[in-house]
């Protein structure tokens, strides 16, 4: 009986670990995220998420397109840190709620190449 329980517990543990190793769907609403993005982010990131070349030149930086491996390879937590704290020449986004951040992340994920 003990061996059977230990085996079942081991299998359950492996299944939990396996399920967490795959990325889960974003917690936010992509449509709501697009609205927030258009209000707070499009000036630099462009309306289509490909980056505003003029702004990038002005800031003397590169703005990675949302469909790039550079952006899509980041975890949701990494993207949240960038939104909240900024990165490089990107300033933190001010006056944005946690739910709006989750929505923007969900919207960014819609650019992932299939």
C-alpha positions, 0 to 999 in steps of 0.5 A: 500500500505504501509503495502504491501511494508513493508511486501515485504521489511521484506521478502527481508531482511529475504531472504538476512539474510538467504542467508548469513548464509550459507557458500558460495563457496570459492572465489578461484580456488582450482586447482591453490591453490593446486599448491601454497600449494605444493610450500609453505605449504606441508613441514609442512602440508604434501602433502595430507593435513594430516600434516607432523608427522615428522615436527610436532614432530620436532616443538613439536606441532600438525598439524590439518588435513585439513579434521578435524572439527577443520580446516573445522569449521573455516571461510575463513576469519579465515583461511586467518588470519592464513595464513597471521599472523601465529598461534602458531608455524606456521609462516606467509606465506611470499610472497603470494598474496591475490588471492593465499590465496583465492586459497589455501583456496579453496583447503583446502575446497576440504578436507571437509568431504561430 
